[in-house]
Every structure is written in structure tokens, then in C-alpha cells.
Amino acid sequence: MLRKISGVIAGYAIFVASSVILFKVSGQNPHGETSTGFKLLTAVYGTIFSLLGGLVLQLIARTKNLNINYVLALIIAGFATFSFFKAEGNHWSQLLAIFVFAPASILGGFFLLKRN
């Protein structure tokens, strides 16, 4: 159980840290209006780190199914949904987290399980 909890924390930390770094380095506001190019860059960047988070989760948790990856996806989507309703401004980053990044975290685990 401790391995699963640690895996979820590590997977979520990868997702959140990468997001914070992207927005700090770029100077963009995640709730502000931005160019389509930056939104596409964010989609690709976030998908890569969500896949990595799901993969690291599986490496740590060492499960034989994706159940724990579903937990991570629910956490990502849950916080994004909360932010969607509480934050002012544009919601493009929350929508990406809900509909792209959360499912990508499941795919990261899937890739590792299929490889093994």
C-alpha cells in the first residue's frame, strides 16, 4: 500500500512540477489568454510529462493493472475541475488537464505494463 501511495505522489509531483516550471519559465498565465502555438506546446509538453508520471507511478507501485493509474488520473482531473470552477479567466489549461493529461497518465502506466 505504501508503494502505491508513494507512486501516486511521485506521479502527481512530476505532473505538477513540470506545469509550474513551464508557466514560470514562459511567463504565461495558465488562466490567461495566450497564443494557439503556446497552447499546442503546452498540450504536447503536458502530455509527455503526464505519460512520464503514469509510467513512474507504475515503476514505484509495481502493480499488474491500471487501477492505481486511474486514481492518479482522477486526482489530476479532480484538481483541474476544482480549479475550473474556482479560477477566474480562461480555462484552457484546466480543460487540457481534464481531457488530455489525466488520460495520458493512464497511458503511461499502460505502456509500462505492456512492455513487461
TAPEFEN-V619261 format. One record per run of one state. SS is the DSSP state (H for helix, E for strand, C for the rest). FROM is the first residue (numbers start at 1). TO is the last residue. If there is no record, write none. Layout:
ss: <SS:SS>
from: <FROM:FROM>
to: <TO:TO>
//
This chain:
ss: <C:H:C:H:C:H:C:H:C>
from: <1:2:27:36:62:67:87:92:116>
to: <1:26:35:61:66:86:91:115:116>
//
